[in-house]
């Protein structure tokens, strides 16, 4: 049926299924006589076993979704994976999606492929409207495709950084709609930035007849992000949305899903991929979804949401204990931010040092964002880089509740963060005492003089 099974399969069943697919590929035929330059020959048995002897890859030269005659098993694997993934995308909230395919590139390069496909539809266009998000791969995806990003600064509403819709529309009018390739928006992001106002952006794109590409990097795991995409497509225009395999399905880095609501446009993107492609990302995600089933994946999504609530409440308590606060970012369903105002006022380097301390204590994924850092990416200078704004009011620390996180991860992180912050407070107290003693000694010396 091409759908993800409700109940996951056991490993032996999955392996039997993959072996059945593999024996349909010509390189595994007993009497095969290969005289071409690409015959699926693998010298290492270890490598062959690692790939279940599915060696030919997917697609044909010029179309990543095409069937390869001498690799019937690999082609079937590709078709089934795309069908199962489409089923899961519908299951997670984007019910009207019509087409998708797995591409063996991470999110940034997959976005580039989307932009290059639009180039043929809009030959005059040279600009991409991009509400700012401080993540290099998003920015580089536009540069690599040969376009000029037009950065739209976010607006501060309370603690949240939100899409400046007026600035987007003003820039479209100033540049001319025909000169704009697309609007490049974002759902999943680091707090205090929150998902873009997709519905409003989609309406703007529909009104001005401008394509709309959504970076949904780790949004599949969030019902809120998927709802935004569904609503955007319902009320306006979304041409394609791109999501990472590793972030959403817990497989190795190296694959993404390009999905959309117009099947012919998604096919156009697949035809833009030059040459055939590695089957590894497709194989990884198919094995994962067959082992989980829809019930297993739903369970992981439910646990992630519960852990987000737990992380939020516990991080707020810790922040209060250290005279800091959990920033109020209700529109971000995955990432949280805690202010580091006291730390920043104590010492300019203290914020960065906290990040180093956490990393050496085996806390990975937490980001510390100091105020005022400047970074140049492809000749474009970002003020306040990493904070998604030129002048965010305070330094802060990020933590995320992503799919697969456990209560133990949250508890250990909070314990180690608490210990690090106490170390800073202790040092600050000692420094204050030393300064007070020095001031007292200086005052005594003045009196004696």
Number of C-alpha atoms within 10 A of each C-alpha: 7 13 17 24 18 15 15 19 17 11 12 9 12 17 14 11 12 20 15 12 20 25 19 18 22 21 23 16 11 8 8 10 10 12 7 7 7 9 16 20 14 12 8 9 9 11 12 15 10 11 15 16 23 29 23 26 20 31 27 20 14 14 20 28 23 17 18 20 13 15 26 19 24 29 27 17 22 25 20 18 27 26 19 20 24 25 22 21 19 15 17 21 21 24 17 13 21 16 21 27 24 29 28 22 20 21 28 22 21 26 29 21 22 26 24 20 20 20 17 10 11 16 12 12 20 17 22 23 21 22 24 27 26 18 15 12 16 22 21 19 21 24 15 18 17 15 20 18 22 18 17 18 19 22 16 17 10 11 18 20 25 22 27 18 18 10 15 21 16 11 17 22 11 9 14 13 18 17 16 25 26 25 25 24 25 26 27 25 24 23 29 29 29 24 25 26 18 27 20 17 25 26 18 20 22 17 11 14 14 22 22 26 24 23 23 24 25 23 28 28 27 23 17 20 26 23 18 20 28 21 18 20 24 14 15 18 26 29 22 26 26 27 26 28 28 20 20 20 20 14 17 13 15 16 26 27 27 26 27 27 21 15 14 12 18 21 18 14 23 24 19 15 22 13 13 18 20 19 23 19 26 28 19 19 24 22 20 18 23 23 20 21 19 21 14 17 23 17 12 19 21 15 18 22 20 15 23 24 14 16 23 20 13 16 24 18 14 19 19 13 11 15 11 18 19 22 19 15 19 12 18 21 25 26 22 26 28 25 21 26 18 16 22 18 13 13 13 12 12 17 23 16 15 21 21 15 15 20 14 10 13 12 17 12 12 16 20 23 23 24 23 19 14 13 14 10 13 11 7 11 11 20 17 19 22 22 29 25 23 17 14 19 14 18 22 27 21 17 23 22 23 23 24 15 16 14 15 9 14 20 15 13 21 17 11 16 21 16 13 18 18 13 13 17 16 12 12 15 12 12 12 12 12 12 12 12 12 12 12 12 12 12 12 11 10 9 8 7 6
